[in-house]
Structure formats: C-alpha cells, structure tokens
C-alpha cells in the first residue's frame, strides 16, 4: 500500500490556491514560498532527501503563528 507524501497537506493547499511559506534551516522567519530559493520547492517535493528534510512549511491563513 502506498504511503501519503510527507508534505501532502501543503501540496494540496498549494494546488487549492493557498499561499505556502517556507523557513530555511536556521532561519527565524517564514518567507513566501515564491520568494525563497528553488531549494524550498525541492524540499517540498522531496522532503526526505538529506538536508531538505530540515525545511519547515506552513499554510498562510490556516497555520499562521499566533
């Protein structure tokens, strides 16, 4: 049986038109996914590939920090 992708919720939200933010390893702030490096897109798609697993993501408007 296939296992759901680690970042499936973020990929679905992106497909549904939500904005996704990403945080580089060691950074304090989240930045819009479209303003980050292409590495963030790789981390979203291939999260288990080495250092890429250290990136964090959130869905704007749903997972905003309090």
Phi and psi in degrees as a GROMACS rama.xvg file:
@    title "Ramachandran Plot"
@    xaxis  label "Phi"
@    yaxis  label "Psi"
@TYPE xy
-77.5086  143.978  UNK-2
-97.7783  142.936  UNK-3
-64.1155  141.893  UNK-4
-58.5584  140.619  UNK-5
-53.9413  -39.6647  UNK-6
-104.723  26.6928  UNK-7
-55.8491  -41.3632  UNK-8
-62.3248  -39.768  UNK-9
-71.5229  -38.8408  UNK-10
-65.9533  -40.1356  UNK-11
-64.7492  -42.9274  UNK-12
-63.1303  -40.5946  UNK-13
-62.5109  -43.2508  UNK-14
-65.6795  -28.8041  UNK-15
-84.8358  0.703886  UNK-16
96.0286  4.81839  UNK-17
-76.1607  155.474  UNK-18
-88.0825  135.443  UNK-19
-110.886  137.135  UNK-20
-111.916  151.473  UNK-21
-129.41  148.931  UNK-22
-126.254  122.119  UNK-23
-67.4852  153.311  UNK-24
-58.5379  127.996  UNK-25
91.1815  -14.6828  UNK-26
-82.3122  153.686  UNK-27
-94.0823  -22.9729  UNK-28
-114.354  149.42  UNK-29
-87.2916  142.861  UNK-30
-122.785  151.248  UNK-31
-54.531  138.719  UNK-32
-54.3872  -38.2522  UNK-33
-71.9386  -11.2716  UNK-34
-102.581  0.143633  UNK-35
-96.1793  -179.739  UNK-36
-75.0647  167.104  UNK-37
-63.8777  -18.5947  UNK-38
-60.3929  -34.6147  UNK-39
-63.0789  -40.0566  UNK-40
-65.287  -40.366  UNK-41
-62.669  -40.7903  UNK-42
-65.3863  -34.866  UNK-43
-67.9953  -39.0236  UNK-44
-85.767  -34.6545  UNK-45
-125.869  64.6444  UNK-46
-67.5062  -14.5441  UNK-47
-98.2708  6.61621  UNK-48
-89.6293  91.5733  UNK-49
56.4984  -127.497  UNK-50
-63.2052  -18.8404  UNK-51
-62.9331  -23.7911  UNK-52
-71.6929  -11.6727  UNK-53
-85.6837  -10.0285  UNK-54
-70.3952  148.233  UNK-55
-118.434  148.215  UNK-56
-131.39  155.073  UNK-57
-148.901  155.095  UNK-58
-96.8448  117.606  UNK-59
-64.3288  136.523  UNK-60
87.9297  -15.5613  UNK-61
-117.574  -45.2262  UNK-62
-112.052  30.799  UNK-63
-63.8772  146.35  UNK-64
-67.6066  145.726  UNK-65
